[in-house]
Amino acid sequence: MKLIIFLTLTYGNKRDSKRLGFEHLKKNNFKVEQWNLGPWLLPNYAQNYIPYDKIDNLSYDVKDKSYFNKIAKKIDKETYLFDPWNCYSFFEVQNILSRKKFRYCSMITNNCLVYDTIAKFKLKLFLFLKNKKKPKISNYSTANTKKYLNYFMYAGKESKYTKKFYLNENTKKIRVNSHDYDNFITIKYQKKPIINSDYSVFIDEAFPNHPDLNLYKDKTQCEPEVYYRELNNFFDLYEKKTNNKIIIAGHPRINYDSFKKSNFGNREIITHKTDLLIKFANDILVHTSQAHCYAIIYNKRLIWLDSVNYNYMTRLLIQSRSRYLKSNIVKISDLKMKIKLKSISNLHYQKYFKNYIKEDKSITDKTVWEIFTDNIANEY
């Protein structure tokens, strides 16, 4: 039985176990383990965010260097060490793992456009004029040596040009579909919608209280009171104009049992069904969520929601994607807000699909982990 270890910075949860293919790997003769380095490397983040769907089986929560040293003894040259969070870039991790031989693996399988050329220029100018630096992850100390990947899985044409990981001529590059496309394959033939009426989907990103905000020393998105007031003003206007009710696609890392539905004007919130909701929706309303890729897969109209009250870097991201896709953008902070919606640009959707979701039709309609096990089946 082959050992495959996933280095992460978060506690094990149901969402990540699916995304990391635990069940498929176990069926293919892998012993799967997740090593959560968060309590050791990012203690503030680990203390303030424990997933409501946390799972303990297969997972080791690493609290200090000595414990990591202890469990690292099982690593040998036959071990597959997957590092999607790039934990090796932490000096403390590198110091221990650099003395080991293993099959170093990683992936970029949920890629999407960050900043276009215009946004990059604006960001540089903004940081210069404000005498600021980009927000940095707290407690982060950079490794000082390169570690080249033995295996690199990537989805979309742009992902192979990564600067996040080190690749060389010995790196086996494996083209795969994105994780969003994996979910598309799963529900491809499902014809029954969840909602039996005309609706549009707002993809909630937990802007005011996303757990990842704990990663940074100084980063805010928007004040909660302002955020929900502007959002509901837009929702009311949109529903009146289109006769489509808005359904909230809940964020998978938020427990909505204790969430005030009044924040969204008492609109219906559905979790863990974002792909299915988008499949049968009319329009998709979004800020920056990765789930916007489902709208491109299903050829749905995107409406990007912007506000002068959002974090400046967040605004640049919203504007970049709307420009790239030639899609709708609404400044919901405008007191005289008007909604004028244009049709989808099929040309720009197709370009985005190839660059960030599925490079071309020669890639089989299999999941990320099915393609991975197919590629290593006859090795070693």
Secondary structure, 3 states (H helix, E strand, C coil): CEEEEEEECCCCEHHHHHHCCHHHHHHCCEEEEEEECHHHHCHHHHHHCCCCCECCCCEEECCCHHHHHHHHHHCCCCCEEECCCCHHHEHHHHHHHCCCCCEEEEEECCCCCCCCHHHHHHHHHHHHHHCCCCCCECCCCECCCCCECCEEEEECHHHHHCCCCECCCCCEEEEECCHHHHHHHHCCCCCCCCCCCCEEEEECCCCCCCHHHHHECCCCCCCHHHHHHHHHHHHHHHHHHHCCEEEEEECCCCCHHHCCHHHHCCCCEEECCHHHHHHCCCEEEECCCCCHHHHHHCCCEEEEEECCCCCHHHHHHHHHHHHHHCCEEEECCCCCCCCCCCCCCHHHHHHHHHHHCCCCCCCCCCCHHHHHHHHHCCCC
